[in-house]
Amino acid sequence: MAKNRNAPASRKLQTRESSRATYYWYLVPGLFAFAAVIGASYVRNVYLSLTKWNGLGKPKFIGFTNYQELIHDPTFWESFIHAFEFIGAMALIPTALGLLFGAVIFDYISPKFGNASSSFMRVGLFVPQIIPITVSGILWVWLLEPNSGVINNFLESVGLPNLTQNWLGDSRLALLSVSIMLIWIQIGYTVVIFVSGMARIDPALHEAAQLDGATWLQRFRIITVNQLRPEISVVLLTTTVAALKVFAPVYVMTQGGPGDATVVPSFFSYFHFFTTQKVGYGAAIATVLSVILSVLAIVLLRMQNREEA
Protein backbone atom coordinates (compact mmCIF):
# COMPACT_ATOMS: atom_id res chain seq x y z
CA MET A 1 0.00 0.00 0.00
CA ALA A 2 2.84 2.39 0.85
CA LYS A 3 4.36 1.78 -2.55
CA ASN A 4 1.07 2.55 -4.30
CA ARG A 5 0.70 5.78 -2.33
CA ASN A 6 4.17 6.92 -3.28
CA ALA A 7 3.74 6.03 -6.95
CA PRO A 8 1.64 9.12 -7.97
CA ALA A 9 4.03 11.45 -6.18
CA SER A 10 6.99 9.79 -7.88
CA ARG A 11 5.34 10.09 -11.30
CA LYS A 12 4.59 13.79 -10.68
CA LEU A 13 8.23 14.39 -9.72
CA GLN A 14 9.47 12.61 -12.85
CA THR A 15 7.05 14.59 -15.04
CA ARG A 16 8.17 17.85 -13.46
CA GLU A 17 11.87 17.01 -13.97
CA SER A 18 11.16 15.96 -17.56
CA SER A 19 9.36 19.25 -18.27
CA ARG A 20 12.21 21.21 -16.69
CA ALA A 21 14.75 19.35 -18.84
CA THR A 22 12.67 20.22 -21.92
CA TYR A 23 12.78 23.93 -21.03
CA TYR A 24 16.56 23.85 -20.95
CA TRP A 25 16.63 23.17 -24.68
CA TYR A 26 15.11 26.60 -25.30
CA LEU A 27 18.28 28.09 -23.83
CA VAL A 28 20.51 26.47 -26.45
CA PRO A 29 20.01 29.08 -29.25
CA GLY A 30 20.70 31.91 -26.81
CA LEU A 31 23.80 30.17 -25.47
CA PHE A 32 25.15 29.67 -29.00
CA ALA A 33 24.49 33.34 -29.82
CA PHE A 34 26.14 34.43 -26.58
CA ALA A 35 29.18 32.24 -27.23
CA ALA A 36 29.55 33.53 -30.79
CA VAL A 37 28.96 37.23 -30.15
CA ILE A 38 30.11 37.78 -26.56
CA GLY A 39 32.19 34.78 -25.58
CA ALA A 40 34.48 34.76 -28.62
CA SER A 41 35.06 38.51 -28.37
CA TYR A 42 35.82 38.25 -24.66
CA VAL A 43 38.34 35.45 -25.18
CA ARG A 44 39.98 37.50 -27.94
CA ASN A 45 40.15 40.52 -25.64
CA VAL A 46 41.77 38.48 -22.85
CA TYR A 47 44.35 37.18 -25.31
CA LEU A 48 45.13 40.72 -26.54
CA SER A 49 45.58 41.86 -22.94
CA LEU A 50 48.54 39.49 -22.77
CA THR A 51 50.19 41.00 -25.84
CA LYS A 52 51.89 44.15 -27.05
CA TRP A 53 50.14 45.34 -30.22
CA ASN A 54 49.47 48.64 -31.96
CA GLY A 55 46.62 47.30 -34.09
CA LEU A 56 48.81 46.40 -37.08
CA GLY A 57 50.78 43.29 -37.79
CA LYS A 58 50.97 40.36 -35.40
CA PRO A 59 50.51 40.81 -31.62
CA LYS A 60 53.59 40.06 -29.53
CA PHE A 61 52.91 37.89 -26.48
CA ILE A 62 54.28 39.54 -23.30
CA GLY A 63 52.38 37.70 -20.56
CA PHE A 64 51.10 39.76 -17.62
CA THR A 65 53.24 42.82 -18.33
CA ASN A 66 50.20 44.98 -19.12
CA TYR A 67 48.57 44.04 -15.82
CA GLN A 68 51.77 44.81 -13.91
CA GLU A 69 51.84 48.21 -15.59
CA LEU A 70 48.20 48.79 -14.65
CA ILE A 71 48.94 48.24 -10.98
CA HIS A 72 51.42 51.13 -11.02
CA ASP A 73 49.29 53.42 -13.22
CA PRO A 74 47.69 56.15 -11.04
CA THR A 75 45.26 57.11 -13.81
CA PHE A 76 43.90 53.57 -13.84
CA TRP A 77 43.06 53.72 -10.13
CA GLU A 78 41.72 57.26 -10.49
CA SER A 79 39.39 56.11 -13.25
CA PHE A 80 37.84 53.51 -10.94
CA ILE A 81 37.44 56.09 -8.19
CA HIS A 82 35.47 58.23 -10.65
CA ALA A 83 33.40 55.22 -11.72
CA PHE A 84 32.48 54.46 -8.12
CA GLU A 85 31.58 58.12 -7.63
CA PHE A 86 29.22 57.80 -10.59
CA ILE A 87 27.41 55.03 -8.69
CA GLY A 88 25.99 57.81 -6.54
CA ALA A 89 24.80 59.71 -9.61
CA MET A 90 23.38 56.73 -11.49
CA ALA A 91 22.29 54.36 -8.72
CA LEU A 92 21.96 55.76 -5.20
CA ILE A 93 20.53 59.24 -5.79
CA PRO A 94 18.14 58.22 -8.64
CA THR A 95 16.90 55.29 -6.54
CA ALA A 96 16.14 57.54 -3.56
CA LEU A 97 14.53 60.24 -5.72
CA GLY A 98 12.68 57.63 -7.78
CA LEU A 99 11.10 56.18 -4.63
CA LEU A 100 10.03 59.63 -3.46
CA PHE A 101 8.73 60.88 -6.83
CA GLY A 102 7.06 57.55 -7.55
CA ALA A 103 5.23 57.62 -4.22
CA VAL A 104 4.07 61.20 -4.81
CA ILE A 105 2.78 60.31 -8.28
CA PHE A 106 1.07 57.10 -7.11
CA ASP A 107 -0.38 58.39 -3.83
CA TYR A 108 -1.23 62.02 -4.69
CA ILE A 109 -1.10 62.85 -8.40
CA SER A 110 -2.99 59.80 -9.65
CA PRO A 111 -5.86 59.85 -7.09
CA LYS A 112 -6.40 63.64 -7.23
CA PHE A 113 -5.73 64.43 -10.90
CA GLY A 114 -6.36 61.09 -12.61
CA ASN A 115 -4.27 58.54 -14.48
CA ALA A 116 -3.74 60.89 -17.43
CA SER A 117 -1.81 63.36 -15.27
CA SER A 118 0.27 60.65 -13.60
CA SER A 119 1.04 59.07 -16.97
CA PHE A 120 2.10 62.45 -18.35
CA MET A 121 4.50 62.95 -15.43
CA ARG A 122 5.97 59.47 -15.80
CA VAL A 123 6.46 59.95 -19.53
CA GLY A 124 8.03 63.37 -18.96
CA LEU A 125 10.50 61.94 -16.45
CA PHE A 126 11.26 58.97 -18.72
CA VAL A 127 11.97 61.03 -21.85
CA PRO A 128 15.72 61.45 -21.05
CA GLN A 129 16.01 57.64 -21.13
CA ILE A 130 14.89 57.44 -24.76
CA ILE A 131 16.83 60.46 -26.04
CA PRO A 132 20.11 59.30 -27.65
CA ILE A 133 22.92 59.84 -25.17
CA THR A 134 24.87 61.84 -27.75
CA VAL A 135 21.99 64.30 -28.09
CA SER A 136 21.66 64.56 -24.31
CA GLY A 137 25.39 65.16 -23.96
CA ILE A 138 25.39 67.91 -26.58
CA LEU A 139 22.35 69.49 -24.91
CA TRP A 140 24.07 69.59 -21.54
CA VAL A 141 27.30 70.92 -23.02
CA TRP A 142 25.22 73.80 -24.41
CA LEU A 143 23.55 74.35 -21.02
CA LEU A 144 26.90 74.32 -19.18
CA GLU A 145 28.91 76.35 -21.71
CA PRO A 146 30.81 79.03 -19.72
CA ASN A 147 30.32 82.03 -22.05
CA SER A 148 26.92 81.59 -23.67
CA GLY A 149 25.46 78.65 -21.74
CA VAL A 150 21.90 78.80 -20.45
CA ILE A 151 22.86 78.22 -16.81
CA ASN A 152 25.47 80.98 -16.64
CA ASN A 153 23.23 83.37 -18.57
CA PHE A 154 20.40 82.66 -16.14
CA LEU A 155 22.64 83.31 -13.13
CA GLU A 156 23.75 86.60 -14.63
CA SER A 157 20.18 87.64 -15.44
CA VAL A 158 19.04 87.14 -11.82
CA GLY A 159 21.98 89.14 -10.46
CA LEU A 160 24.24 86.27 -9.42
CA PRO A 161 27.22 86.62 -11.76
CA ASN A 162 29.59 85.46 -9.02
CA LEU A 163 28.04 82.00 -9.22
CA THR A 164 28.85 81.52 -12.91
CA GLN A 165 31.44 78.81 -13.48
CA ASN A 166 33.33 76.98 -16.18
CA TRP A 167 31.30 73.90 -15.33
CA LEU A 168 33.05 71.40 -17.61
CA GLY A 169 36.43 73.13 -17.80
CA ASP A 170 37.10 73.26 -14.07
CA SER A 171 38.56 70.03 -12.70
CA ARG A 172 36.75 70.62 -9.40
CA LEU A 173 33.32 70.89 -11.07
CA ALA A 174 33.51 68.68 -14.16
CA LEU A 175 32.73 65.40 -12.37
CA LEU A 176 29.83 67.02 -10.50
CA SER A 177 28.45 68.51 -13.74
CA VAL A 178 28.48 65.14 -15.51
CA SER A 179 26.93 63.53 -12.43
CA ILE A 180 23.99 65.96 -12.47
CA MET A 181 23.36 65.07 -16.11
CA LEU A 182 23.40 61.34 -15.22
CA ILE A 183 20.92 61.88 -12.38
CA TRP A 184 18.61 63.67 -14.82
CA ILE A 185 18.80 60.69 -17.18
CA GLN A 186 18.29 57.95 -14.59
CA ILE A 187 15.39 59.31 -12.51
CA GLY A 188 12.75 58.42 -15.12
CA TYR A 189 13.86 54.78 -15.19
CA THR A 190 13.59 54.40 -11.42
CA VAL A 191 10.22 56.17 -11.25
CA VAL A 192 8.65 53.89 -13.88
CA ILE A 193 9.92 50.75 -12.12
CA PHE A 194 8.79 51.87 -8.67
CA VAL A 195 5.35 53.11 -9.73
CA SER A 196 4.75 49.73 -11.39
CA GLY A 197 5.83 48.03 -8.17
CA MET A 198 3.53 50.19 -6.05
CA ALA A 199 0.57 49.02 -8.12
CA ARG A 200 1.05 45.46 -6.83
CA ILE A 201 1.07 46.45 -3.13
CA ASP A 202 -2.14 45.40 -1.34
CA PRO A 203 -4.10 48.64 -0.63
CA ALA A 204 -5.37 47.04 2.60
CA LEU A 205 -1.91 47.49 4.13
CA HIS A 206 -2.05 51.25 3.66
CA GLU A 207 -5.68 51.43 4.76
CA ALA A 208 -4.97 49.53 7.98
CA ALA A 209 -1.92 51.70 8.73
CA GLN A 210 -3.94 54.87 8.04
CA LEU A 211 -6.69 53.73 10.41
CA ASP A 212 -4.01 53.21 13.06
CA GLY A 213 -2.97 56.84 12.64
CA ALA A 214 0.18 56.37 10.55
CA THR A 215 1.26 59.41 8.57
CA TRP A 216 2.03 59.28 4.86
CA LEU A 217 5.76 59.37 5.57
CA GLN A 218 5.48 56.49 8.04
CA ARG A 219 3.45 54.42 5.56
CA PHE A 220 5.98 55.22 2.83
CA ARG A 221 8.94 54.17 5.01
CA ILE A 222 7.43 51.07 6.62
CA ILE A 223 5.13 49.68 3.91
CA THR A 224 6.09 51.06 0.50
CA VAL A 225 9.87 50.78 0.80
CA ASN A 226 9.69 47.29 2.37
CA GLN A 227 7.26 46.00 -0.25
CA LEU A 228 9.43 47.36 -3.06
CA ARG A 229 12.59 45.50 -2.04
CA PRO A 230 12.65 43.30 -5.19
CA GLU A 231 12.31 46.35 -7.45
CA ILE A 232 14.93 48.27 -5.46
CA SER A 233 17.36 45.35 -5.81
CA VAL A 234 16.84 45.20 -9.57
CA VAL A 235 17.24 48.95 -9.97
CA LEU A 236 20.40 49.06 -7.85
CA LEU A 237 21.90 46.14 -9.77
CA THR A 238 21.24 47.53 -13.25
CA THR A 239 22.17 51.12 -12.44
CA THR A 240 25.34 50.17 -10.55
CA VAL A 241 26.58 48.08 -13.46
CA ALA A 242 25.70 50.94 -15.83
CA ALA A 243 27.62 53.40 -13.64
CA LEU A 244 30.79 51.30 -13.65
CA LYS A 245 30.78 50.95 -17.43
CA VAL A 246 29.61 54.48 -18.27
CA PHE A 247 31.28 55.81 -21.41
CA ALA A 248 29.14 57.91 -23.74
CA PRO A 249 28.42 60.89 -21.42
CA VAL A 250 32.11 61.25 -20.59
CA TYR A 251 33.12 60.89 -24.23
CA VAL A 252 30.62 63.49 -25.46
CA MET A 253 30.92 66.03 -22.66
CA THR A 254 34.51 66.04 -21.40
CA GLN A 255 36.67 63.47 -23.20
CA GLY A 256 37.90 62.47 -19.74
CA GLY A 257 39.09 66.00 -18.97
CA PRO A 258 40.00 68.50 -17.90
CA GLY A 259 43.19 66.54 -17.35
CA ASP A 260 42.02 63.25 -15.89
CA ALA A 261 39.22 64.77 -13.80
CA THR A 262 36.43 62.68 -15.39
CA VAL A 263 38.30 59.72 -16.85
CA VAL A 264 36.54 56.38 -16.24
CA PRO A 265 37.71 52.80 -16.99
CA SER A 266 35.74 52.38 -20.21
CA PHE A 267 36.99 55.69 -21.61
CA PHE A 268 40.53 54.96 -20.38
CA SER A 269 40.43 51.65 -22.27
CA TYR A 270 39.07 53.37 -25.40
CA PHE A 271 41.78 56.03 -25.15
CA HIS A 272 44.56 53.45 -25.24
CA PHE A 273 42.86 51.46 -28.00
CA PHE A 274 42.48 54.34 -30.43
CA THR A 275 44.75 57.19 -29.30
CA THR A 276 47.95 55.71 -27.91
CA GLN A 277 47.44 52.55 -30.00
CA LYS A 278 48.40 50.43 -27.00
CA VAL A 279 45.77 47.83 -27.83
CA GLY A 280 47.06 45.25 -25.35
CA TYR A 281 47.02 47.78 -22.53
CA GLY A 282 43.49 48.90 -23.41
CA ALA A 283 42.40 45.25 -23.53
CA ALA A 284 43.86 44.70 -20.05
CA ILE A 285 41.81 47.60 -18.69
CA ALA A 286 38.66 46.21 -20.32
CA THR A 287 39.36 42.74 -18.91
CA VAL A 288 39.79 44.04 -15.36
CA LEU A 289 36.58 46.06 -15.70
CA SER A 290 34.64 43.03 -16.97
CA VAL A 291 35.85 40.88 -14.06
CA ILE A 292 34.84 43.54 -11.52
CA LEU A 293 31.41 43.94 -13.14
CA SER A 294 30.85 40.16 -13.15
CA VAL A 295 31.82 39.77 -9.49
CA LEU A 296 29.68 42.75 -8.48
CA ALA A 297 26.67 41.43 -10.40
CA ILE A 298 26.99 37.99 -8.79
CA VAL A 299 27.26 39.51 -5.30
CA LEU A 300 24.22 41.75 -5.82
CA LEU A 301 22.15 38.89 -7.27
CA ARG A 302 22.99 36.64 -4.33
CA MET A 303 22.07 39.38 -1.90
CA GLN A 304 18.77 39.82 -3.73
CA ASN A 305 18.01 36.08 -3.69
CA ARG A 306 18.86 35.89 0.00
CA GLU A 307 16.44 38.73 0.79
CA GLU A 308 13.67 37.11 -1.26
CA ALA A 309 14.22 33.79 0.50
N, C-alpha and C positions, 0 to 999 in steps of 0.2 A: 504493500500500500504506500509506503514511504517513497518507493521508487516512482510509482505512478504520480504521486503528488509533485515530485520534483521534476518530472518530465516536461510539463508545460512551461515551467520557469526556465528550464534548460533550453528548450526550443526557442523561447522568446529572446534569450541571451544570444544564442547563435544567430538568429535572424537580425538582431540589432548589430552584432559585430560584422555580419555579412553586408548589411546596408552601409555601415561606416566604411568598410573596405571599398565598397563601390564608389563612395563619394571621393575617396582619395584619387581615383583615376581622373577626376575633373581637374585636379591640380597639375596634372602632367603637362598640358600645353603651356600653362603659365610658368612652370618650372623650366621648361625648355626655352621659352622666350627670355626668362630672367638670366639663364645661363649664357645665352647667346648675346644678349644686349648688355647686361650688367656684369655678369660673372667674367666673361672673356676680357672685357675692358678693364675690370679691376685687376685681374691677374697680370695683364699687360702693364698696367700702371705700377704694380708692385715690382715687376721685373725692371722697369725703367728707373725706379727709385734706387736700384742697386747698380746703376750705370752712370757713366759720364757721357753726355750726348748733347749736341747743340741743335738737334733736329735734322741734321744731314748726315749721310753716311751711315756707318754701322756703330751702334752704341758700344762703349767700352766698359766691361764689367769691372766695378771697383768695390764690390761688397757693401759694407755698411758705412762707407766714408761719408755719404750724404747725411746719414742720420747722426753721425758724430759731429758733423759741422752744424747741424741743426741745434744740437744741445748747447753749443757755444754761441748761437746767433741770438743776440738780444731782441732783434726785430721779430723773430719767430715767437718768442715768449710774449712780447708786447702785443702781437696780433691776437693771441689767445686771450689776453687780459681784456682787450677791446671786445672780443667776441662774447666773453662772459658778461661784460657790461651791457651788451646788447640784449642779453637775456632779460634784463629789467625792462627794456624798451619794447620787446616783442612778446614777452611771456608774462612777467609778474604784473607790471602796471596795466596792460590791456586786460588781463584776467580779472584784476580787482575792479577796474572801471566797467568791464563788461558785465560783471555780476550786479553792480550798482545800477547801471543804465538799464540792463535787462529787467531788473526788478521794478524799476520805475515805470518802464513801458508796460510790463505785464500787469502790475498791480494798480496803476493810476491812469496811464494814457489809454489803454485799451478799454477798461470799464467806463471811464468818463467820456471819452471822445470817440469810441468805436474802433473796430478792427482796421478800418481804412486808415485812420490816423496812426495807429501803432505800426501798420505795415509800411506806411510812408516813412516813418522814422527809422525802421529797420533797414529799409532799402537805402535811405540816405546815408546811414552809417556804413552800409556794406559797399557802397559805390567805390571807395578807394581800393577795395580788394579786386575789383574787376577792371580797373584802369591799368593799362600796361605800366610796369614799374618804371620804364624809361620815361614815359609821359609824366608820371608822378614826380620822378626825380628832377626833370626839367622844370616842372611847375614850381617845385620847392626851391630850386636854384634861383628862379626868377623872384620868388617871394623874399628870399634871404640875401639877394644881391645888395652889396654895401652902398652903392651910389644911387641906384634907381629902383631898388627893391621895394615892394609894397610895405613890408614891415617897418623898415627904416623911414620911409616916407610918412607912414601913419604916425610913428613916434614923433617925427618933426612937426607934423600938422597939429598934434595935440599939445605941443609945447614941451616935449621931452627929448630934445636933441641929444642930451647927454647919455641917453640909453641906447642910441644907435650903435651898432657894432658891425664888424666884419665877420658875420656869423660863420661862414665857411672858411675864411682865410685866417682866423685866429685859432691857434692850436689848442687854446683853452676852451673854445666854444664849439669847435667843429664836431666833436663827438656828440655833444649835447644836441646840436642842431639836427644831425642825422637821426638821433634817437627820437626826437619829437616827431619827425616825419614818419618813423616806423610805428610809433604809438598811434598816430593818425590812421595808418593803414590797417593795423591789427584790430582796433576796437570793434569794427563792424563784424569781423569773424567771430569774436567771442560773444558779442551780443546775440547774434543769430543762434549760436549753439545753446546759449543759456536760456534764451526765451523758449526755444523748443523744449528744453529740459523742464522748464517750469510748467509747461502745459501738461506734463505727465504726473505732477505732484497732486496727490489726493487733496481736493479743496477742504475736506473735512478736518484735516490737520490744522489749517489756518483758522477755520471757523471755531474749532475747539479752543485753540490758543487765544483767539480774540475774545471769546466768552469768558476766559479766565483772566482777562485784563492785560494780555500781552500787547505791547506797542508794536508798530510796524517794524521798527528796527530790531526788536527782540525776535519777532517772527522771522524776519529776514536772516538773522544770525543763527538762530537755533534750528529752524525748519528748512528754509530755502537752501542755505549753504550746505547743510548736511545732506539733503536729498539730491543735491547736484554734484556730489562727489565723483561719480563716474564721468560726467561731462567735464568737470574741472580737471580730472586726470588726463583726459584725452586732449584738452586744450593745452595744458601745460606741456605734455609730451610733444605735440606737433609744433607748438610755437618755440619751444626750447631748441628743438632740432633745427628749425628754420633760422633761429638766431645765430646758432653756431656756424651755419653754412651760408650766412648772408653774403651776397656779392653785389648784386645789381645796384642797390642804392648807393653803396660806397663807390662803385665804378662810375656811376653817372654823376654823382654830386661832388666827390672830393678826389677821386683817384688815389685814395689812401692818404692824402695829405690833409693839411700842410705838414710837410715832413713825413713822419710816420704816425701822425696823430689819430688817424682813423683806419689804419691798415688792419685787415682781418685775415685769418688763415686762407680763405678761398681766394681773396684778391692777391695775397702774398704769393700763393702758388701760381696764379695766372701771371703775375708780374715776372716771375722767373721763367715760366714757360715761353712767353712771347716777347719779353723785353731784354732780359739778360741772356736768353737762349740757354739757360742752364736747366734743360728739360729734366734731367735726373733729380736735380735738387727740388724743382717744382713738384715732381711726382712723389718725392719723399714727404713733402709738406701735405700733399693731398692724401697720402696713405695714412699718416698720423691722424689727420682730421677724420678720416673715415673710421678708423679704429675707435677714436674717442666718441664719435657719434653712435657707433654700434653699441659700445659698452653702456653709454648713457641711456640709449633707448631700451636696452634689456633691463637695466636697473629700474627705470621708470615703469616699464610694463609689469615687472614683478611686484613693485610696490602697489600698483593699481590692482593686480590680481589678488594680492594679500588683503587689501582693503575690502574688495568685493566679497572675498571668502568670509 
